Structures are given as structure tokens and as C-alpha cells.
Amino acid sequence: MLPAAVGSAARGRKAQSPLKAPGRPARGLLALLAALPLLCTLLTSCYVPLQPQPLMGEGPAPGMIVGPLPQQFQNKRNPFTTADAQAVAAGRALYHAYEPSCADCHGPDGRGLGPLAFYLEPKPADFAAPLMVTALKDHQDYVFWWVSEGVSKTVMPAWQVRLSENERWQVITYVESLVEQADARPTATPVASRAFAQPRPPRAGGR
């Protein structure tokens, strides 16, 4: 048996409130709670709201994905034409180059039905859709901007990091040639009122 004095001391230690002698985890929690108001104040003071970038309804045609056209792209015009077979051939090679390529999203025929399109939102542009035809014909500066710097809130990359200015124009020239060759029949989903086609889901068995 323990002596009476030792047993009494032990019982006193057990009965002691944990609030009177907090352990290391409790002290850390109390310090965090005490610093929380200061942390919130610092985060609030450092917060800079992002300027919303318009996606629809502004630019060369209603419903087109656009934003304010940067000054360096204003009034840019394609130095090539689809009659330039060399430019078209160079653009075709670039359209199918890299991983992923333009064709992986926009499709080999430019109708927005590439193998990756089913998994993307918003959908890749169908170059034969009326809005895109208008852009390619009358608003080449916008098209060159999209190809060069990508499109906000989409997976469209900035090709200026890989392609020279002439190479980007050659890709656009090839796209224009695809539009000229486009079949008059509609794609899987009508695109008369918008620039994006709904791609076909994969068939059963992956075919």
C-alpha cells in the first residue's frame, strides 16, 4: 500500500483541472485562435478582386468568346491566303503537330469534334460555324489574338510560346482552307446560333 501522504498527493494531481495546466497542443490552439482576427485582417488587406473577363456577348459577333482586344493585336491581317499552297501545307503540318495538337480538340476537319472535345467545357470551336466564319473573314485580329495568347477560361493554349508569328498565321490560313472545304451538312449538333459544337460521345467498345 502507498503511504497516505503519497496517495493523497497522487489523487490531487489527478483531480487537477486540465484548464489550469494546458498541454502543448492546447497552448498551440489557444495561440492560433488569438491570432485569427489578425490573420483575417491581413488577408483582407492583401485581397485584390480579379477583374471579370467577358466571355460572351462582346466583340465581333454576339455569342463569341472574346475579351477586350489588346492594342498590339488591333488591325492585324493575315499575310497569307488560301491560294498560297505552301502556307496552307505549312499550316496543316503545324495543325497536327505537338501533343495535344489543334486537331485533338478541333478535329481534323475543324468542326470541333476532336478526340479530346468530348471531355472539354466549353467545347472547342467549330470553325465552320457561322460565328467563326465571320471572325475568320472579317475579324482576323481577334482570331490571331486567340491563337497567340489563348482564350480565358478554356483549355485553348497560348501558341505564341511555340510558334512564330508567321507560323501562327499559317495555321490560321490552313483553318480558313478547312472552312472553304467544309461540307454544307450540319454537324452532330446544329451550330447555327453558336460557335461551339457538342462532340459525339465515345461509342460502346471504344470504337
GIPE-V489481 format. One record per residue. N is the residue number from 1. RES is the residue in one small letter. PHI is phi in whole degrees, -180 to 180 (* if undefined). OMEGA is omega as a letter, one per 30 degrees, with the letter a starting at -180 (* if undefined). D_FIRST is the distance of its C-alpha to the first C-alpha in whole Angstrom. Layout:
{{N RES PHI OMEGA D_FIRST} {N RES PHI OMEGA D_FIRST}}
This chain:
{{1 m * l 0} {2 l -77 l 4} {3 p -58 a 6} {4 a -59 a 9} {5 a -67 a 11} {6 v -66 l 10} {7 g -61 l 9} {8 s -66 l 13} {9 a -64 l 14} {10 a -64 l 13} {11 r -64 l 14} {12 g -65 l 18} {13 r -67 l 18} {14 k -65 a 18} {15 a -81 a 20} {16 q -64 a 23} {17 s -68 l 26} {18 p -65 l 28} {19 l -70 a 31} {20 k -79 a 30} {21 a -138 a 29} {22 p -65 l 31} {23 g -77 a 31} {24 r -63 l 34} {25 p -61 a 35} {26 a -66 l 35} {27 r -63 l 37} {28 g -64 l 39} {29 l -65 l 40} {30 l -63 l 41} {31 a -67 l 43} {32 l -65 l 45} {33 l -64 l 45} {34 a -68 a 46} {35 a -87 a 49} {36 l -59 l 50} {37 p -59 l 53} {38 l -65 l 54} {39 l -63 l 55} {40 c -62 l 57} {41 t -64 l 59} {42 l -65 l 60} {43 l -63 a 60} {44 t -66 a 63} {45 s -70 a 64} {46 c -88 a 65} {47 y -72 l 66} {48 v -120 a 70} {49 p -62 l 71} {50 l -73 l 73} {51 q -74 a 76} {52 p -64 l 77} {53 q -97 a 80} {54 p -63 l 82} {55 l -109 a 82} {56 m -131 l 85} {57 g 88 l 88} {58 e -127 l 89} {59 g 107 a 91} {60 p -67 a 94} {61 a -153 l 94} {62 p -58 l 92} {63 g 90 a 89} {64 m -88 l 89} {65 i -74 a 85} {66 v -146 l 86} {67 g -165 l 85} {68 p -62 a 87} {69 l -72 l 90} {70 p -60 a 89} {71 q -60 a 92} {72 q -69 l 92} {73 f -104 a 93} {74 q -66 l 95} {75 n 66 l 99} {76 k -71 l 98} {77 r -129 a 100} {78 n -70 l 100} {79 p -77 a 102} {80 f -109 l 102} {81 t -129 l 104} {82 t -69 l 104} {83 a -78 l 107} {84 d -87 a 106} {85 a -61 a 105} {86 q -68 l 103} {87 a -66 l 101} {88 v -64 a 100} {89 a -65 l 99} {90 a -65 l 97} {91 g -65 l 95} {92 r -63 l 94} {93 a -61 l 93} {94 l -71 a 90} {95 y -61 a 90} {96 h -102 a 88} {97 a -87 l 87} {98 y 69 l 83} {99 e -130 f 80} {100 p -77 a 80} {101 s -98 l 84} {102 c -57 a 86} {103 a -66 a 87} {104 d -63 l 83} {105 c -102 a 83} {106 h -85 a 86} {107 g 88 a 88} {108 p -64 l 90} {109 d -102 l 93} {110 g 77 a 91} {111 r -92 l 91} {112 g 80 a 87} {113 l -120 l 86} {114 g -70 a 84} {115 p -61 l 82} {116 l -93 a 79} {117 a -62 a 80} {118 f -61 a 79} {119 y -97 a 75} {120 l -106 l 76} {121 e -149 g 77} {122 p -68 a 79} {123 k -75 l 81} {124 p -61 a 83} {125 a -66 l 87} {126 d -93 a 90} {127 f -66 l 93} {128 a -91 l 95} {129 a -68 a 94} {130 p -52 a 96} {131 l -64 l 94} {132 m -72 l 94} {133 v -61 l 97} {134 t -62 a 98} {135 a -63 a 96} {136 l -64 a 97} {137 k -87 a 100} {138 d -112 a 100} {139 h -136 a 97} {140 q -65 l 97} {141 d -65 l 95} {142 y -66 a 92} {143 v -61 l 92} {144 f -64 l 92} {145 w -63 a 89} {146 w -60 a 87} {147 v -66 a 87} {148 s -74 a 87} {149 e -111 a 84} {150 g 78 a 82} {151 v -121 a 82} {152 s -58 l 79} {153 k 64 l 76} {154 t -135 l 78} {155 v -90 l 77} {156 m -63 a 81} {157 p -83 l 80} {158 a -89 a 82} {159 w -76 l 84} {160 q -67 l 86} {161 v -79 a 83} {162 r -118 a 84} {163 l -115 l 88} {164 s -70 l 91} {165 e -61 l 93} {166 n -62 l 96} {167 e -65 l 93} {168 r -65 l 92} {169 w -66 l 95} {170 q -65 l 96} {171 v -62 l 93} {172 i -62 l 95} {173 t -62 l 98} {174 y -65 l 97} {175 v -61 l 95} {176 e -61 l 98} {177 s -67 l 100} {178 l -65 l 98} {179 v -64 l 98} {180 e -63 a 102} {181 q -91 a 101} {182 a -60 l 99} {183 d -69 l 100} {184 a -74 a 101} {185 r -72 l 99} {186 p -71 l 96} {187 t -80 a 92} {188 a -57 l 90} {189 t -127 l 89} {190 p -58 a 92} {191 v -126 a 92} {192 a -64 a 95} {193 s -109 a 93} {194 r -155 a 90} {195 a -96 a 89} {196 f -124 l 87} {197 a -98 l 87} {198 q -81 a 84} {199 p -71 l 84} {200 r -71 l 84} {201 p -68 l 80} {202 p -60 l 80} {203 r -75 l 81} {204 a -62 a 79} {205 g 83 l 79} {206 g 73 l 79} {207 r -100 * 83}}
